[in-house]
Amino acid sequence: MIQFRNLRLARGAKVLVDAVNLQIHAGWKVGLTGANGCGKSSLFALLRGELHQDQGDLEMPAGWVIAHVAQETPALTSSAIEYALDGDRELRDIENALAQAEADHDGTRIGECHARLGEIDGYAARARAAALLDGLGFSQTDMERPVSDFSGGWRMRLNLAQALMCRSDLLLLDEPTNHLDLDAVLWLEQWLRDYRGTLVLISHDREFIDACVSHVAHIEQERLTLYTGGYSDFEQQRAARLAQQQSLYERQQREVAHIEDYIRRFRAKATKARQAQSRIKALERMERIAAAHVDTPFSFSFRPCPAAPDPLLLIEDGAVGYDGKPVLADVKLTLRPGERVGLLGRNGAGKSTLIKLLSGQLALTDGKRTEGKGLATGYFAQHQLETLRPDESPLKHMQRLDPAAREQDLRNYLGGFDFRGARDGVVTGSGVDSACGSFSGGEKSRLALALLIWRQPNLLLLDEPTNHLDLEMRHALTLALQDYEGAMVLVSHDRALLRACCDRLLLVDGGRVQPFDGDLDDYRDWLAARRAESQAAEKCQQQVSDKAARKAEREQAAADRQAVLAARRPLVKERERIDRDLAAWHEEKMTLDDRLADPELYASGETTQVQDMLKRQGELANCIEEAELRWLEIEDALEALPEPAR
């Protein structure tokens, strides 16, 4: 287990958590929550051994393998699937050891390496890596592309695949859904439910946390509190605890006021002085209960929309693509005032392309696009964060957007997005007067949303607006969008936002845009069915391919056998002829040897016959010697040729 004992962690002068005492048992799945800057990532660094606690103890099993998602991806020439396989460090070590053993012809070590590969299921590692990449949205062709070919978001997916590939005891995931679409989020959710190790997860997606964790550890006011259940259970338990804390606080305040009143009245009286002093000491020893704070730093709403035409936007028989390659065709879409549309579809299906078409940033290659008179479009996408001026403050951005607005009104408005001014010389949150070049991704997203909302659009186009936003900001955005009076088209992997804000769903799939008859649970089932169909088709295709391969193998084996037989046949025939000749010659020579050994042959005086027999004996000996030499040559030649396959 992981055990914290009276642990304190600080960064510089700022205390992040103090007096932490809790246990995380093996196999638990824990969601780590808290406001931005409270110390979640620092706790991860502590668990990885990159930081050390300032006080107390942290105990972890010494042999645990810890996996986490790297923040940087080098521009490697190795393929995506090889990069994912690198996550299993023991697999790579065994492969290297096996290669060295084979080079050294070390049979014992080779056997040991193969045995260990079998124990860790190493022979199926490539198939596991391919399944991970497929679930995260990589196509079969993508898997063989070099890492350097991928953009930043896709490289982060590769880092996630590498972390999941590691056969870890402890998995640390910090915002793993930030660079994923809804399809990949649903896949990852299922993968984490099946994960057998210990999981600590930082996420701002409440439905994702609910689906993946069994406990929630919440950082608040320098305390780390463990709750049982998912995020919804945590909210209920925390609300009850805060209510109890507030009740105890108020009761204690009444008790403190009573003691202080007694001290004030009787401290100067000699008969009551000792009692007053004991009450002073009791007051000093009293452990003060803090007042419960539940206020969110975010509070904003959309300004009233201008009058909206009906329809707002009409696309008829539209087609759109890039560089002559079609992405969407036969698009028929009508947007009316007040409509709330959510876009669904697998990665690369064209959701962002459709949003760009609706915003006017992408022109139709065919068809007709008609805007209603008075259409005011507000478009948010992650790449628009790059348009912010790094040397200017949030206030300066707002003043450029609306020079006529009062500065105090702009400051009040930005305060709802937690951009605040200095208080007693200290800036709390993101400074309203600070240059935004040093802002985090979440702070830049908040500023971009603030600029967008101030423009009073009557058609809002949002492409993954919750990336980098924490739970409190997501909640505030959800409330604001629920009260928004204009029309909205939303792409998001945050299911809570989609459920709360969208009345109609459109499915982008196969180059078409069509209504989706169902909710997000139906979409999850649709994805599962599509994945099952795809796997079945791949299996069927593999079976066909295997059948064709087996047929080709049989044909090749037959051809190889015929070639071998053709090469062996004349040698075999010659060897058989030599065997026959040798048998006859040996028999004839043995007969001659017997007759030449008979004394009566020489007594008869047949010298001519003896000479003929001696001559024939010599000829047979030469023939036998030459035939045996040739027989050995044929045998060597036959051994060099492969045996014909059966």
Secondary structure as the mmCIF struct_conf table of DSSP 4:
data_model
#
loop_
_struct_conf.conf_type_id
_struct_conf.id
_struct_conf.beg_label_comp_id
_struct_conf.beg_label_asym_id
_struct_conf.beg_label_seq_id
_struct_conf.end_label_comp_id
_struct_conf.end_label_asym_id
_struct_conf.end_label_seq_id
STRN STRN1 ILE A 2 ARG A 11
TURN_TY1_P TURN_TY1_P1 GLY A 12 ALA A 13
STRN STRN2 LYS A 14 ILE A 24
TURN_TY1_P TURN_TY1_P2 ALA A 26 GLY A 27
STRN STRN3 LYS A 29 GLY A 34
TURN_TY1_P TURN_TY1_P3 ASN A 36 GLY A 37
BEND BEND1 CYS A 38 GLY A 39
HELX_RH_AL_P HELX_RH_AL_P1 LYS A 40 LEU A 47
TURN_TY1_P TURN_TY1_P4 ARG A 48 GLY A 49
BEND BEND2 GLU A 50 LEU A 51
BEND BEND3 ASP A 54 ASP A 54
STRN STRN4 GLN A 55 GLU A 59
TURN_TY1_P TURN_TY1_P5 ALA A 62 GLY A 63
STRN STRN5 ILE A 66 HIS A 68
BEND BEND4 GLN A 71 GLN A 71
BEND BEND5 THR A 77 SER A 78
STRN STRN6 SER A 79 SER A 79
HELX_RH_AL_P HELX_RH_AL_P2 ALA A 80 LEU A 85
TURN_TY1_P TURN_TY1_P6 ASP A 86 GLY A 87
HELX_RH_AL_P HELX_RH_AL_P3 ARG A 89 ASP A 104
TURN_TY1_P TURN_TY1_P7 HIS A 105 HIS A 105
HELX_RH_AL_P HELX_RH_AL_P4 GLY A 107 GLU A 119
TURN_TY1_P TURN_TY1_P8 ILE A 120 ASP A 121
HELX_RH_3T_P HELX_RH_3T_P1 GLY A 122 ALA A 124
HELX_RH_AL_P HELX_RH_AL_P5 ALA A 125 GLY A 135
TURN_TY1_P TURN_TY1_P9 LEU A 136 GLY A 137
HELX_RH_AL_P HELX_RH_AL_P6 GLN A 140 MET A 143
TURN_TY1_P TURN_TY1_P10 GLU A 144 GLU A 144
BEND BEND6 ARG A 145 ARG A 145
STRN STRN7 PRO A 146 PRO A 146
HELX_RH_3T_P HELX_RH_3T_P2 VAL A 147 ASP A 149
BEND BEND7 PHE A 150 PHE A 150
HELX_RH_AL_P HELX_RH_AL_P7 GLY A 152 MET A 165
BEND BEND8 CYS A 166 CYS A 166
BEND BEND9 ASP A 169 ASP A 169
STRN STRN8 LEU A 170 ASP A 174
BEND BEND10 GLU A 175 GLU A 175
TURN_TY1_P TURN_TY1_P11 PRO A 176 HIS A 179
HELX_RH_AL_P HELX_RH_AL_P8 LEU A 182 ASP A 194
BEND BEND11 GLY A 197 GLY A 197
STRN STRN9 THR A 198 ILE A 202
BEND BEND12 HIS A 204 HIS A 204
HELX_RH_AL_P HELX_RH_AL_P9 ARG A 206 CYS A 212
BEND BEND13 SER A 214 SER A 214
STRN STRN10 HIS A 215 GLU A 220
TURN_TY1_P TURN_TY1_P12 GLN A 221 GLU A 222
STRN STRN11 ARG A 223 THR A 228
BEND BEND14 GLY A 229 GLY A 229
HELX_RH_AL_P HELX_RH_AL_P10 TYR A 231 PHE A 266
TURN_TY1_P TURN_TY1_P13 ARG A 267 ALA A 268
TURN_TY1_P TURN_TY1_P14 ALA A 270 LYS A 272
HELX_RH_AL_P HELX_RH_AL_P11 ALA A 273 ARG A 285
BEND BEND15 MET A 286 MET A 286
HELX_LH_PP_P HELX_LH_PP_P1 ARG A 288 ALA A 292
BEND BEND16 PRO A 297 PRO A 297
HELX_LH_PP_P HELX_LH_PP_P2 PHE A 302 ALA A 307
BEND BEND17 ASP A 310 LEU A 312
STRN STRN12 LEU A 313 TYR A 322
TURN_TY1_P TURN_TY1_P15 ASP A 323 GLY A 324
STRN STRN13 LYS A 325 LEU A 335
TURN_TY1_P TURN_TY1_P16 PRO A 337 GLY A 338
STRN STRN14 ARG A 340 LEU A 344
TURN_TY1_P TURN_TY1_P17 ASN A 347 GLY A 348
BEND BEND18 ALA A 349 GLY A 350
HELX_RH_AL_P HELX_RH_AL_P12 LYS A 351 SER A 359
TURN_TY1_P TURN_TY1_P18 GLY A 360 GLY A 360
BEND BEND19 GLN A 361 LEU A 362
BEND BEND20 THR A 365 THR A 365
STRN STRN15 ASP A 366 GLU A 371
HELX_LH_PP_P HELX_LH_PP_P3 GLY A 372 GLY A 372
TURN_TY1_P TURN_TY1_P19 LYS A 373 GLY A 374
STRN STRN16 THR A 377 PHE A 380
HELX_RH_3T_P HELX_RH_3T_P3 GLN A 382 THR A 387
BEND BEND21 LEU A 388 LEU A 388
TURN_TY1_P TURN_TY1_P20 PRO A 390 ASP A 391
BEND BEND22 GLU A 392 GLU A 392
HELX_RH_AL_P HELX_RH_AL_P13 PRO A 394 LEU A 401
TURN_TY1_P TURN_TY1_P21 PRO A 403 ALA A 404
BEND BEND23 ALA A 405 ALA A 405
HELX_RH_AL_P HELX_RH_AL_P14 GLU A 407 GLY A 415
TURN_TY1_P TURN_TY1_P22 GLY A 416 ASP A 418
STRN STRN17 PHE A 419 ARG A 420
STRN STRN18 ALA A 422 ARG A 423
TURN_TY1_P TURN_TY1_P23 ASP A 424 GLY A 425
STRN STRN19 VAL A 426 VAL A 427
BEND BEND24 GLY A 429 GLY A 429
STRN STRN20 SER A 430 GLY A 431
TURN_TY1_P TURN_TY1_P24 VAL A 432 ASP A 433
BEND BEND25 SER A 434 SER A 434
HELX_RH_3T_P HELX_RH_3T_P4 CYS A 436 SER A 438
HELX_RH_AL_P HELX_RH_AL_P15 GLY A 441 TRP A 454
TURN_TY1_P TURN_TY1_P25 ARG A 455 ARG A 455
BEND BEND26 ASN A 458 ASN A 458
STRN STRN21 LEU A 459 ASP A 463
BEND BEND27 GLU A 464 GLU A 464
TURN_TY1_P TURN_TY1_P26 PRO A 465 HIS A 468
HELX_RH_AL_P HELX_RH_AL_P16 LEU A 471 ASP A 483
BEND BEND28 GLY A 486 GLY A 486
STRN STRN22 ALA A 487 VAL A 491
BEND BEND29 HIS A 493 HIS A 493
HELX_RH_AL_P HELX_RH_AL_P17 ARG A 495 CYS A 501
BEND BEND30 ASP A 503 ASP A 503
STRN STRN23 ARG A 504 ASP A 509
TURN_TY1_P TURN_TY1_P27 GLY A 510 GLY A 511
STRN STRN24 ARG A 512 PRO A 515
BEND BEND31 GLY A 518 GLY A 518
HELX_RH_AL_P HELX_RH_AL_P18 LEU A 520 LEU A 596
TURN_TY1_P TURN_TY1_P28 ALA A 597 ALA A 597
HELX_RH_AL_P HELX_RH_AL_P19 PRO A 599 ALA A 603
TURN_TY1_P TURN_TY1_P29 SER A 604 GLY A 605
HELX_RH_AL_P HELX_RH_AL_P20 THR A 607 ALA A 640
BEND BEND32 LEU A 641 LEU A 641
HELX_LH_PP_P HELX_LH_PP_P4 PRO A 642 ALA A 645
#
